[in-house]
Amino acid sequence: MSEDPDPHLSSISIIFLIISLFILLIFSIFFSATETAFTSLDKIKIEHQSKKNKSALLVYKYIKNYDKILSTVLIGNNVVNIAASAIVTFICVNYFSEVGVTIGTVILTLVVLIFCEVSPKTLAKEHPETIAKINIYPFLFFYYLFYPLSYLISLLQKLIIKIAGKKKKKPIYTEEEFLIVTNKMNNQKVINDIENDLIKKTLIYGDTKVKDVLVKKDDVAYITQKDSPQEISKKYIECNLSRLVVTKNHNLSTAYGFLHQKDFFEFLYKKDTNLNKYIISNPIICKPNHKISRLLKKMQSKHQHFALVKNNNKLVGIVTMEDIIEKLVGSIEDENN
């Protein structure tokens, strides 16, 4: 049975408590939305927006220290929820005696769950960057207000992590996750099929080794240093290639350079007698397990298009810059093909 309300609790006091409760619930909504927004936002998107938007710049600055953000939000949420609980309990007990505790608990639980937790978090989940930019300025007030307490919590957290053992920092995306993101972007028409295919090939390219793209020894077209100009001309016509490997003899492992077709015809045009000065005699030499990404950089720095692939000083094949680039953009015909 309910008792008469406390006569000392005036209607003005009740109105004041209800207004205070309403304000606390608004703060609860704010903290819940802020927590989900900072948890769900895309750091890359915020970083991009930060170049043009001051609010985004602030979000990007503070998201780097997420632990303190979380501490501030949790402290604020707990303070307002406990204060709201105390007010509701006080009012309900005044009107309903002991049973008022139960009534107040049920009412506040439903209100907080529906209006202060589920609804704001759902909204923040759908628009995390927008909510974060809207909430960042009032959040900073609470950030500095609760800073001493959040700092102590941060120290305690670091101690716990130190005792438990710190895990290595994970990348934003693994390679597999990045491919899923690009596929979604492709499905949403953010990037087209060609761009998506190029991104995938770029990831594969980074792991590809020379042995996966080389021209095998048995397929290598070559000339020897003793071949006559007529024999070399015949070889160029037969092979229809722009460059030929030059060897000391018919053993391919004695390969020591390349001869470009245009340089050979320059030799013929000038009626020169020294062909060796037209031969690229210090070619790049690499191993089959060498990554093509590193080999390409070496080719670019040395301004060479060919490399000899050797294993235990024996030639296993050759690799060209075209062979490497084809892993990214597809088949490229030789200029003379």
N, C-alpha and C positions, 0 to 999 in steps of 0.2 A: 504494500500500500504506500502510495506516495505521500509525502508530507508537504505542508505548505512551504513555499519558498522562503528563504531567509529574508525577513523584512528589512535587514540592514543592507541587502543587495538591491540597490535602486535600479530603476529601469535605465537610467543613464549609464550605470556601471555595466549592465547587460549589453547595452548598445556598444559601449566601448570595447568590451570583450569580443563581441561578434565582429566588429570592425577589425580588431587586432587579429582575430582568427582568419578573417578573409585575407588580410595582408600576408600573414604567414603562409597561407595556402598558395598565394600568388608566388611567393618566394620559393616554395616547394616545387611549383611548376617550372619556375626559372631554372633552378638547380638541376632538375631531372632532364629538361630539354638541353641544357648546356652540357651535361655529362654525355648524353647520347650523341650530340652534335660533334663534340671533340673526339669521341671514340670512332664515329663513323665517317668523318670527313676524309676526302681524298687529298693527301698531302701534296701530291703533284699539281692538282688543280688549284689548291690554295696558293702554292708557290707561284704559279703562273698568274693568278689574280692579284697577288701581292705587288706586282710591278705597276699596277694601275689603280689599286684600291687601298686606302689607308687602313680600313678595318681588316681587310684580308692580310695586310702586312703585319698587323698586331697579332692576328690569329696565328700566322705562320711563325712569328717570333716566339710566342708562348707555347705552341704545340710541341716545340723541341724539348720542352721541360714538362712532359705530360704527367709525370708523377706528382708534381706540385699542383698541377691543375686538378687532378683527381682528388688529392687531399683536400683542397679548398672546397670542391663540390660536395664531397662526402661530409665534411665538417658542417658546411652550411645546411645541407639537407637534413642531417641529424638534429641540428639545433632547432630548425624551424618545425620539424615534425614532432619533436619532444615538447616544444612550447605549445604547439597546436593541440597536442594530446592533453597537456595539462589544463588548457583553457576549456576544452570540450568536457573533460572529466569534471572540472570545477562547476561548470554550468549545469551539467546533467545531475550531478550529486545534489546540487542545491534544489533542483526541482523533483528529482525522483529518488532521493536518498541512496541506499546501498545499490539498488538495481541500476542506478544512474551510471555506475562505472561500466557495466556491461553494455548499456544502451549507447553510451558515449564511444566506447571502443568499437562497436559494430558500425555506427554511423561514420566515425572518422576513418575507419579502415576502408569502407566502401568509397567514400569521397576521395581519399588519398589515392587509392588504387586506380579508380576510374579517371579522375580529373587531374591528379598530380603525378601519376606514374605512366599509365598506359597511353593516354591521349598525347601528352607532350613528347614522350619518347617516340611514339609512332610518327608524329609530325617531324621531329628532329631527324629521325632515320630517313625520311623521304627527302628532306632538304637540309642536310647537315652543314654545308658551306654557308648557306643563307642564314640559318639560325645562329651559327657560330659568329658570323660577322655582326649580327644584330645584338647578340648577347655579350660581345667581348668587352664593351665599355662598362656596363654595370658589373660584369664579372671581375674586372680589375679592382673595383672598389672592395669587393669581398676578398680578393686575392691578397691585397695588402692588409686588410683588416685581420684576416686569419693567418697572416704570414708567420708570426712567431710559433703558433701551434702547428701549422703545416710544416714548418722547418724542423721542429722536433720529431714529427711523424716521419719526415723524410730521412732524418738521421737514423731513426729506429729501423726504417725500411732497409737502408743501406747496410746496417749491422746484420739484419736477418739474411740479406742476400749474400753478404760476406761469409756468414756461417754456413749457409746452404750451398754456396758455390755459385759464382756468376756465370750465366750462360753467355755464349758468344752472340754478338749482335747479328740479328738476321737481316738479310736484304729486304727491301720493300716487296719485291717479287722474285721468285725463283724463275728459272728459264721456262719451266713448264707452265707456271702461273701467268707469266708474261704472254705466252702463246695463247692461253685461254682469253686473256684480255684483248689481244689483237683480233682473235676470231670473233669476239663479241662486237668489237668496233667495226669489223667487216660486215657482220650481220646487221648492224644498225646503220650501215652505209656511211660511217665516219671516215673509213678508208676504203678504197676500192680493191678489187681482187688482185690487181697487179701489185699494188703497194703491200697488201697482205702477204703475197707470195714472196716479194723481195725481202720483207722482214724475216720470214721463216728461213729463207736461203741465207740471210746474213748470220743468223744464229748457227746454222749448220756450218757455214763458212768458217766461223771462229774455231770449230773443232776439227775441221778437215785437215788431213795430213797429205804431204807430198805424194806418198804412195797411192793415194786415192785418185790423183789427177795426172800422174806422169804418163809420158809416152814410153812404153816398154822398149827395152833394148833391141828386141827383134824387129821393132817397127821403126827404128831410128834410121833416117836417111843421112848418109855421111859421104865425105870425100876424104882422100888422104893427101898429105902434104906433097906427095910425089905425083899426083894426078896432073895431067896436062890441062891447059885451058879448054881444049876441045872436049876432054872427058868431063870436066866440070860443067861446061855448057850443056852437054848431053844429060847430065844428072839433073840439072835444074829443070830441063824440059820434061824429063821422065817423071820427076816428083812433083813438079808444079808448086814448089814451096818458096818462100821468100828468104829462108835461111837454111844453111846446111851445117851439120857438125863436121869439124875438121879433126882428123886423127893422124897419128904419126905413121901408122900402118893399118892393116885390115883388122887389127884387134881393137874393138870399140873401147876397151879400157884405157887405150892410149890417147883418147880424145883430149884435146887441150884448148879447143876454141870453136868459134862459129864464124861463118862467112855469110854476110848479107848479100843478096842478089844484086842490089843496086851498087854495092861496093865492088863486086866482081865485074860488073859491066863498066864501072868507072875505070877499073884496072885495064879492061880491054880497050876502052875508048882512048885512054892515055898511052896505050901501047907500052905499059910499064912492064918491067921484068921481075920486080920483087912483089910477089903476091902476099908475102907474110905481113907486110905493113897494113894490109886491108883486113887481116884476120883479127877478130876479137880474141886475143890469146890469154886473157886472164879472166875466164868466165867464173860466175858464181858456182860454188860447189856446195851441195847440201845433202843431207841424209834422208832416206825415205820417211822417217818418223818426224821430220821437221814440219811444223805447222805452216800452211800456205799463207796465213795472215802475216806471219813474221817474214817469210820469204818475199812476199810482195813488197813489204817496206824496204827490204834489202835491195831488191831490184830497182825500186824507185830511187833510192839513195845512190846507187851505182850506175843508174841510167842504162840498165841492161834488160833485155826482154827474155833471155834464156838462162837456164841453170843446168848444170850437169848433176845428176843424182847418182851418188856413189855409196856403196856399202862395203867396208873393208877394202877400200881402194879399187874396187871393181865397179864398173859402170852398170847400173841397173836400168837407166833410162834418162830421159831429159824432161824438163818441165818448162813451159813458156808462160809469159805473163797472160797470154790469151787463155791458156788452160785454167789459170787461177780465176780470172775474171768471169769465165763461163760458168763457174759455180754460183755466181751471183745473178748474172743477167741472161744465161742461156747460151746457146751456140753462137759463136762468132766465126765467120769464114775468114780464112787467111786472105791477105790482100791480093794474092795472085790466084785464088781459087774462084 
